[in-house]
Amino acid sequence: MKRFFNKQVAVFAMIFAILFASFAPAANASILNPAIYTVSGTVYADTNGNGIMELHNLDLPLSNMTVTLHKTLADAQAGTNVVATAKTNAVGVYNFTKLVKGNYFLKYGTETTTKPVVQANSAKDAAGKQIPGIVAVSINTVNIVTWADLATKKTTNLTMTTFEDLNGNGVKDSNESIINGKTMIFINLEKTQELISSGRLANLDLNSKILGALGGSLDIEDAILFRTSASNAAITMPNVDPGLYVMIRSPFNLTIGDLLGNLNKVTALIDIISGGDIQGILDNPELLNTGDISTTPNNDYIKALAAFLPKAINAVEQVDVDKYLGEETGTSVNTALGQAKSIVNVLNNIPSMRFAKVDIWGNSYDLTALKFTKTNDFQFGIRKLPVITGDLFVDKNKNGKKDLLEFGKATTVTAYDAFGNVIQSVTTSSLTTKFTLDKLAFNKTIYIGIDGTNGYSPVYTGVVPPALQGLRLVGAYTFDSNSPIQQITQNIPLLP
């Protein structure tokens, strides 16, 4: 019996020894590295982007911001294997408690309208470049609490709405629809000025940029952005940094598949922005033609861009942009415009332009035309260029109407301006009676004439400019850009 008892004791002793050997390392580890450490800090809006919290610069804490904790950089970058998640409290402070010693990575700034700022302890990628939004922290035995402030900057989301402005009032009414396929240019004035002065714009590899353009979008660094409307939706510009911006109708539309055509167009636009010689552009108006009011046939829009956009970009040098973006917007126009007034005065010479200010608090203002309006949506009313159309036919029964068996005659129908310049000509035939004169100008008188010897109607009886004396004129037409009328039907019966 005694021998049996001794055997049981020996077995239990062996099991205990095995169990102790198994758990001893873990026990020793928890004793040597207890979970008593804390990582804490403040998420704040870094108004000057220097990565240092400075209350005297109004670097204010941000509440309800998400911070995640990771053990590896790869997990932080991918947002995987989250050790813990924290939200900042009312004074912008986050906390991770009950941590053991070791290296950790904090990920933050993932909210919309917020961008992380690179700071001294930002983690580095394989190439040694600091990664905004990921901070490396190391917990050691010296400090129970490790403090890490996290710098962000407020951004905002803007939209550019291109719509068919039927009544020409510049405001999108309920019966007016968004127009697809219209390219807008979003210009950061300060960054574009630096892009030009550094010479990087002149040395840009446009071929690779155009090849990388998808769906009508093209970025020239983060200074000049091309965006094209699609899917009956406004163009969205997410996470726009504080800055001064110009939004303009592109004098061309980027098209999918036309790589060479897009290359020529963007090259011409860069010449305009850089203040280069635009004569080659003016000699080739089709290069920049969008077929609507923004590029009238006489290239007024292109000339305005070339004359005033470079001046506005240069004027940024005279503005303390950082200070201006941090000033509270006052209740008067003069206070709201502040130092930017000189830029606005120049830009106002460009039709269909919007000038915007995004301040350090993420507020956006439309400062166009020496006014100011707090808004996130910038509307661009587009008028399709006027059209004159009709039938030219031999009026056999002289009733002034085109009947079933009345055919056409080879005749040239021409649109003239008051100085005798030919705007456009089309020729009908015996089988083709329909004619169309399109892409005509608003707010200019257009005279329609025909060649031939047949009698015709109507015969224009108004005042004939000297340059048009002796022509067979049918009529004179003026399309008011503020009127909903964009097309006129004018039939021309010929006497047999």
C-alpha positions, 0 to 999 in steps of 0.5 A, a space after each residue: 500500500 505504501 509502495 502504491 502511494 509513493 508511486 502516485 506521489 511520484 506521478 503527481 510530482 512529474 505532472 507538476 514539474 511538466 506544467 511548471 516548465 510549460 508556464 514558467 516562461 509566460 509567468 516570467 514574461 508577464 512579471 518582467 514586462 507587465 501590461 501597465 503602460 499607456 500611450 496617449 496624446 492629442 489629435 489636433 488641427 495643425 494650422 501651419 502644417 509644421 507638425 508641432 502643436 502650437 496653441 498660439 497659432 490656434 492649433 486646436 484639439 479635435 474631438 471624436 477622431 479615430 486612432 488605431 494601434 498596431 504592432 507592425 508598420 505593414 499592419 498600420 499601412 493596411 489597417 489590419 490586425 488592430 490591437 486597439 481602437 480609441 476615439 478622442 474625447 472632448 479635448 482631443 485626447 486619446 488613450 491606449 492603456 494596459 500595454 506591454 513594452 515594445 514598438 507600436 504604430 499609431 494610425 490616424 487622420 482617416 476621416 473625410 475632411 481631415 488629412 494627417 500631417 508629417 511630423 518628427 516621429 512619423 514612420 518611414 517607408 522602405 525608401 526612408 520617406 516619412 508616412 503621413 498618418 502613421 506615427 511610430 512609438 516605443 514603450 520602455 521602462 523609463 516612462 509609464 505613459 508615452 505621449 504622442 500628439 498627432 497632427 492633422 489639417 482640416 480639409 473640405 470637399 468641394 463640387 463643381 457642377 456643370 449644367 445646361 443654363 437654359 435661361 442664362 441666370 448662372 444658377 442651376 434651376 430645377 428644370 436644368 440638367 448636369 451636362 456630361 463630358 465637360 472638362 473643368 480645371 481646378 488650379 491651386 494658385 500658390 502651388 501653380 506659381 511654385 510649379 512655374 517658377 521652379 521650372 517643373 511645369 516647363 519640363 513636365 513629361 506630358 506623354 506619361 501624364 496623358 497615358 495615365 489620365 483616366 476617365 477625363 481626369 489628369 493631375 499635374 502634381 497637386 497644382 493643376 487638376 483636370 476633371 470631366 463631368 460624368 454620370 449626370 453628377 457634379 464633379 467632386 473634389 475631396 479633401 481639398 487643402 487650405 488654399 486659394 483656388 481658381 476653377 475654370 471651364 477648360 477650353 477643351 474636353 479631355 476625351 478617352 482614347 484620343 491620346 494625341 489630341 489630348 496631348 496637344 490640348 494640354 500642351 496648349 493649356 500649359 502655354 496659356 497658364 505659363 504666359 507663353 505665345 498663344 498665336 499657334 493656338 489662335 491659328 488652330 481654334 478647333 484645337 480648343 473648341 468645346 462647342 459652347 459659350 466658353 469658347 466662342 468662335 473668335 477665341 475671346 475666352 482663350 484670349 482672356 485666359 492667356 491675358 489674365 490667368 498668368 497675372 493672377 498666378 503671379 499676384 499670389 507672390 504678393 499675398 501672405 497666403 498662410 496668414 490670409 487662410 487663417 484670418 476670420 472671414 468678416 461680414 464686409 466684402 472688403 474684410 472677406 477679400 482682404 489681400 486676395 482683392 488684387 487677384 480677384 480684380 485680375 480674375 474677373 476678366 475671365 468669363 465663367 470663372 470661380 475663385 475660392 478660398 478654403 481656410 485652415 478650419 475647412 470653410 470654403 468661400 466663393 470670392 468671385 466678382 468681389 463678393 463672398 459666399 460661404 459654399 461648397 458647390 461652385 456652379 458653371 452654367 453652360 450654354 450650347 452655342 446658337 444654331 440657325 437651321 431650316 429648309 432651302 427649297 424650290 417653292 413650286 406653288 409659291 405658298 411659302 411652305 415646303 410641300 411633299 414634292 418640292 425639292 432643293 437646289 444647290 445653293 450656298 447659305 452663309 453666315 456673316 458678321 457685320 464686318 463681312 467676315 464669313 462665320 460659316 457656310 453650308 451648301 444644299 443640293 437638290 436632294 438635301 434641303 436641310 441646312 444647319 449653321 451651328 456654333 454661332 456666337 451670342 450677343 453678336 448680330 449674324 447675317 444670313 445670305 445665299 448665292 444664286 439668281 433665283 428670287 427668294 424670301 424672306 428678303 432682309 429689309 433692315 439696315 445693311 452694314 457697308 461690308 455686306 452691301 450687294 449680298 442677297 441677305 435673308 435676315 439678321 439674328 442676335 442671340 441674347 446670352 440671357 435668353 433661353 432661345 438657342 435655336 432659330 428655324 429659318 426656311 428659305 423658299 426659292 422662286 421657280 
